[in-house]
Amino acid sequence: MKLAVYNVENLFDRAKAMNLASWDEGRPVLEKFAELNQLLGEIDYTPADKSRMVALMRELGLEKSDTGPFVILRRNRGGLLRRPRPGGIVIEANGRADWVGSLELRYEPVNEHAMRNTARVMIDIQADVLGVVEAESRPVLSAFNTEILPALGGEAFRHVMLIDGNDERGIDVGLMSRDGYPIGTMRSHVDDRLPNGQPVFSRDCPEFEVTTPSGNRLLVLVNHLKSKGYGGMAASNAKRKAQAERIAQIYKSLIDNGETNVAIIGDFNDTPASAPLAPLLDETDLKDIFEHPAFDDGGWPGTYGLCNASNKIDYILLSPGLFDRVQSGGVFRKGMWPGSRPRRWDAYAEVKRPADAGSDHAALWAEIDI
């Protein structure tokens, strides 16, 4: 069985703020969006809340219209605000119950070459079980599977599953598997909470039960942990550490209940020696596929960007029972921008510039005798 994981960075559509030339341009927009969304969700609006809402709406381009360059304010019923003729914004609602609507990100199509190169990676790694990170939704993932993969000469996966998570940007995690590898019981952790009542997982930590043709059972947990680039560093590290601690608890519970074949895969947004990932990497018996003697890193230690050691952020972690059955493994980078001076690896001919890359992430794979 070949197990793989790939951060596809959206398939058809991506939030406009995430499609800007650099993360430094998009991050302020996403942070203001998150802050305004939180304020709009408060039960009661204080004068300070209203003042801050107005400031954020102006910064997001909503002063004259409910449609800004990166966000849309949908007002279905009730009176959230008014815009006087002289200009400006006045918040009239006194709390969330006074109006019906939502604040949403605006989306735009993904670069066509990038979309096709994403599909080429999914085809060429020839995975039996593929964990997918940053997919918009199950209908989108299913459509990509049945429409785009066959159009490029690939075979569609037999099973496609994705559970909507906590992220409002349409970047969820899911699983795809071939005929003979049915997805059985699924368990979501979308409602796991921190002591302060906030969700543990930025997206989710779904457990997927997969049965192999030989009748063995495999549990795959797909993850996308808190990024470093969105929010303050201390808060981001604390969130990522809490997520790693919870995943470790889930894993230990599975092992205590007799499970032996467990894989935890995904984009963890941090390096192996980082303190936030220590509860998962140092305090469990999980093994990183990079540590297996039969694993080939392709000459570069990382999995993101130009694949330096500081960009080793994608993982396939295996329980000892699975790790001992690994026959081979590797990093698939043909869909990534290889750099230009010099080109670091062979890429698809269609990857002529960074925007054409299927993803900034490599796909990881492991061939396991199970």
N, C-alpha and C positions, 0 to 999 in steps of 0.2 A: 504494500500500500504506500502510495506517495501522499504525504501530508504537506501542505504548503500554506503560506499566509502572504497576503499582498495588500498594502494600503493603496487603493485605487484613486484616492483623492477625487471622488465623485466621478460619475459615469457619463451623464448627459448634461446636467445643470449644476452650477456651483454658485454659492453666494457671491455677488459682485465684489463685496469687500474682501473676500478671500482670493479673488482672481486678479488683484492689483499686482503691479510689477514686483513689489517686495512685501514681505510680512510687516515691515515697519510702517508701511502705508496703510495696510488693512487693519492692523491691531487696534489703533485708536478708535476706529469706527465700531469694531466689534465690542470694545470695552464700553463705549458710550451706549450702544444698543443694549447691552446686558444691564447697565445701570438704570437706563430709562425703563426697561421692561420690568425690573425689580420694583421701581418706584410706582409704576402704573398698577402693579399687583397688590399694593398695600391696601389694607382694609380701610384705613383712614388716611387722608392726605393732610399733612400739616402745612402751614404757610411756607416753611423751609422746603418741604417736599415739592410744593407747587413751583417755588422759585427755581429749584434745581431742574424740575421737568422742563420748564420754559427754556432754560439755558441749554439743556441737552437737545431739545427739539430744534433750537436754532443751529446748534453745531452739526446736527444731522440733516440740515436742509429742509426742515418741516415748517419754517416760519410762514410761508405763503401757501403751502399746499400739504395735503396728507401724503403726497408722494415725493420722497426725497431721492437723491441720487443712489442711495444704498439701502434705504428702508421705506416701508409703507406703513402708515398708521390707518388701520381699518376701524371705522366707527360705524357700527351697525345700528345701535339705538342708544338713546340717552345723550346727555350733554357733557362731554369731556372737556371741551374747550370752545372758545370762539376767537376769531381773528378780527379785531376792530378795523374799520376802514383806514385809520391813520397808520396801521401797522402793528405788529407785535402779536403776542399770544397771551390769552387769559385762560387759566385753568378754572373751569366752573364746577367740575365735579368735586365732591368732598371725600370720595372714596371709591373703591373698585365696584361697589354695588350700584353706583350712579350711572354707569354706562356699560355698554356691551360692545366688545370689539377686541382688537389685538394689534400688537406691533410686530411686524414681520420683516425679515430680510428680503431684499430683491435678488432675484437669480438671473443668470444669463447662461447661454449654452457654453459647454466646454469646447475648446479648440478641437476641430474635427480630426486633425492629425493625432492629437493627444488621445482622443477617444479610441481611435483605431489602434494606436500603439498599446493602450491599456488592454484591449481585447487580444492583441497578439501575445502579450505576456501571459494572459490567462490561458491561451491556447497552447503556447509553446512549453510551459512548465509541466504540462501533462499531469496535473494533480488528480488524484482520486477524491481527495477531500481538501477543499480550499477555504480557508478563513479569509473573509473580505473585510477591510477596514475603510471607513469613510464612503459608504454607499448611501444614496439618498433615501431609499425605502425598498420594501420587498417588491412592489410592482415594478419599480425602476430596475432593480437588479434582475428580476425575472425577464423583463423586456430586453435588457442588454444580453442576457443569456440566450434567449430564443431568436433574437433578431440580428444582433451584431456579430456574435461568435460564429454562427453558421455562414454569415455573409462573407467572412474572411477565411472560410475553409475549415473552421473549427467545429467540434461537436459540442452541442449544448449539454450542460450538466442535467442530470435527471432530477435532482432535488435542489431546491433553492429556499432558504429560510432566513428571515431577518426580523427581529423584534424591535420595534421603535423604542429608542432610548430617551435619555433626558436632554439631549442636545437639540436646540432649536434650529441649528444650521443645516440639518439634513446630512449628518455625517455619522451614520450608525454602523454597527458591526453585524456580520451575518456569516452564513456557512453555505457552501455549495458542494454537492457530492455526486459522484457518478452512479450509474446503474450498478446495483450490487452493494452499494454503501448507503442504505436507507437511513434517514434521520428519524430517530424515534422520539423518546421523551425529551422535552425541552424545559428548562427552568430559567426564569429571568431573575436577576437581582437588581432590577431597575428601582425598586422601592427600598433597598437597603439604606439605612440612615446613619449619619454621624450623630454624636451626642448633641450637636446644636440643631438637629432636625433636618439638615441639608442632605441631599442624596450623596451617597458615597461615590457613585460612579458617574463620570461626566457623560458617558453614553450608557453602557450596561456591561454586565459580565455574564452573558448568557452561557448556560451549560447545554451542549448538544450531545445527545447520545447517538453514536453511529455504530452500526453493525457491519462487520467486514464479511466478505464472501465465505470466509472460513468459519463464521459464527462467533468470532470474538467481538467483545464490546469495547468501544473506545469512547471516552468522554473528552470533548473538546471545549475549552473555555476560551472565547474570543474576547480580546480586550483592546481598548484604546485609552490609555491613561492621560491624565491632565498634562497639557503642553506647558513648556517653559515660556512661550512667547505671549501668552494671553493672561494678563493680570500680573501682580507683583511676584517677584521671585520667591520670597519667603512663603507667601500664601500658596503659590503653585507647588512648591516642594512639599509643603505640609499636606496638601490635597493628594498629591501623588503617593506620598508615604502612607496615608490612610487607605488609599486604594490598594496598594501593595499588601498592607496588613490584612485587609479584608479578603483579598484573593488567597493569601496564605492560609487564612482560617478556613475558607471554603475548601481549599485543596486538602488540608489536614483532615477535615471532616469526611471528605470522600475516601481518603485512604483508611481512616479509622473504621469506615463502614464497609471495608473489604474491596474497594476499587483498586485496581493495579495499573490500568491503562489510562492514564490521564495526561492530556496535553494542554498547556496554557500558552496561547499564541497571540500575537498582535503587535501593535505599535505602543511601546511603553514610554516613549518620549524622554528617555534618560539612559545613561550608560551603565554598564555592568558594575562598576565600582562606586556608583552614586549611593549616597545615604538613603534617599527615598525608596530605592528598590531593594535595600538590604533585607527587609522582612521577607521578601519573596525569594531573592537569589541566595542569601546567606543563611537564612533561618529555616529553610525547608530542604528536603533532599532532591528537589527538582534539578535537572541538569540542562544546561544550555546546549543546543545542538552545535554551537560553535566549538564546544569543548570536545566533541567526538573525534577520535583519530581518523575516521573516514570522511570527515567534513572538509570541503574545499571552499575557502573564502574568496577564491578568484584573484588572490593577490592584494586584496584590500580589506581592512578589518571592519569597515563600517557598512551601514545599510541605507544611509540617507545622504542626499546631496552629493558631495564628491567622495563620500565613503571613507573619510579618515576615521581614526579610532574614536574621536570625539563625537562622531555621528553614528555610532553603533546603538540604535534605538529600537530596532525591530527584533522580535524574539520568537523562537520555538523552544519552549521549556517542556521537558519530558520527565515523567515519573521514572524511577529506576527500572521498572519492568519494561517500559517502552525504550528507554535509552539503550538498554542492553541488546535490543533487537534492531537497532539502527544498522543499515547496511551501507548507506551513503547519504550525503547531503550537500547542499551548496547554496550559493547566492546567484540569483538570476538578475542581471543588470542591463540587458539589451534594450529595455524600454526606458532607461534613464539617460539624461544628458551626461555624456562622458567627459565634459570639459573640452577645452580646445588647445591648451598649451601645457602638456601634450594631452591627447585623447587617452583617457585612462583605461577604457575597455571598448570592446566592439559593441556598437549600438545599431539598432535598425536604421536602414538607409533613410527612413522617413523622419528620423530625429535629427533635424538640421539646425535646430535652435532649442534653447531650454523650454520654450512654450510648447514644443511638439512632443515633449517627453510624456510617456504614459503616466508617469508619476515621478515625484522626487525620491520615492522609496524603491528599493529593490524588493523582489520577491524571494522568500526563503523556502527551502523545501528539504524534506527528509524522507528517504525510502526506508520503510520499517517493515520487518517480517512479522506481520500480525494477521 
